Amino acid sequence: MNTQIEEFDMNEILKQMEDDDTDLIIPHIIHYHENFTIKELLLICDYYGFGKELKTSKCNKDTIVQCLVHFESKSENNDIVFKRQNMWFYINELKNDKFMKKYVLW
């Protein structure tokens, strides 16, 4: 599994977003906009390794969501995206458990 992440270039990401198939991307964009705060989105970006760049650029929520969706839509990132989604699922399961939630610092 290759978890190496390509160098972050926000301008390139935004340019490529215009070229991507928007029918597949729009539901992801809506999901992130409606269900996540900026802080939660940046946490996901941190997991992928490019949160720091977004924080220093002081990007707005739209830009963060676009960068995140672009990263997750690339096939070479499927492994790390799947792993992150599993980890978030496990954390939510622990947080929702009556006994285990006291042990989760999230």
C-alpha positions in Angstrom: 0.0 0.0 0.0 1.4 3.3 -1.0 0.4 6.0 1.5 2.7 8.6 0.1 0.8 11.8 -0.8 1.7 14.0 -3.7 2.9 17.5 -3.0 0.0 19.9 -2.3 -0.7 22.5 -5.0 -4.1 24.2 -4.4 -4.1 26.0 -7.8 -3.6 22.7 -9.6 -6.3 21.1 -7.6 -8.8 23.8 -8.4 -7.9 23.7 -12.0 -8.3 19.9 -12.2 -11.7 20.1 -10.3 -13.0 22.0 -13.4 -12.0 19.1 -15.6 -13.4 16.3 -13.4 -16.7 14.6 -13.9 -19.0 16.8 -11.8 -21.8 14.2 -11.7 -19.7 12.0 -9.5 -18.2 14.8 -7.4 -21.3 16.9 -6.6 -22.8 14.4 -4.1 -19.5 14.3 -2.2 -19.3 18.1 -2.1 -22.9 18.4 -0.8 -22.2 15.7 1.8 -19.1 17.5 3.2 -20.8 20.9 3.1 -23.9 19.8 5.0 -22.5 17.3 7.5 -19.0 18.7 8.5 -17.7 21.8 10.1 -14.5 23.5 8.9 -12.7 22.0 11.9 -13.8 18.5 11.0 -12.9 18.9 7.4 -9.4 20.2 8.4 -9.0 17.1 10.6 -9.7 14.9 7.6 -7.2 16.9 5.6 -4.7 16.5 8.4 -5.1 12.7 8.2 -4.3 12.9 4.5 -1.3 15.1 5.1 -2.3 18.4 3.5 -4.3 20.1 6.3 -1.4 22.4 7.3 -1.3 23.9 3.8 -5.0 24.7 3.9 -4.7 26.2 7.4 -1.8 28.5 6.3 -3.6 29.5 3.2 -6.7 30.4 5.4 -9.0 28.7 2.9 -12.7 28.9 3.2 -15.0 25.9 3.5 -15.7 25.7 -0.2 -12.0 25.5 -1.1 -11.4 22.9 1.7 -14.2 20.8 0.4 -13.1 21.0 -3.2 -9.5 20.0 -2.2 -10.8 17.1 -0.1 -13.1 15.8 -2.8 -10.5 16.1 -5.4 -8.0 14.1 -3.3 -10.5 11.4 -2.5 -11.7 11.1 -6.1 -8.2 10.1 -7.3 -7.9 6.3 -7.7 -4.3 6.3 -6.4 -5.6 7.5 -3.0 -8.3 4.8 -2.7 -6.4 2.9 0.0 -5.8 5.8 2.4 -9.4 7.1 1.8 -10.8 3.7 2.6 -8.6 3.5 5.7 -9.7 6.9 6.9 -13.3 6.2 6.4 -13.0 3.0 8.4 -11.2 4.8 11.2 -13.9 7.5 11.3 -16.5 4.8 11.4 -14.8 3.1 14.4 -14.4 6.3 16.3 -18.2 7.1 15.8 -19.1 3.6 17.0 -17.0 4.0 20.1 -18.4 7.5 20.8 -21.9 6.2 20.5 -21.4 3.3 22.8 -22.6 3.9 26.3 -19.6 2.3 28.0 -16.8 3.1 25.6 -17.5 6.8 25.0 -15.8 7.7 28.2 -12.5 6.4 26.8 -12.6 8.3 23.5 -11.0 11.7 23.4 -12.2 13.0 20.1 
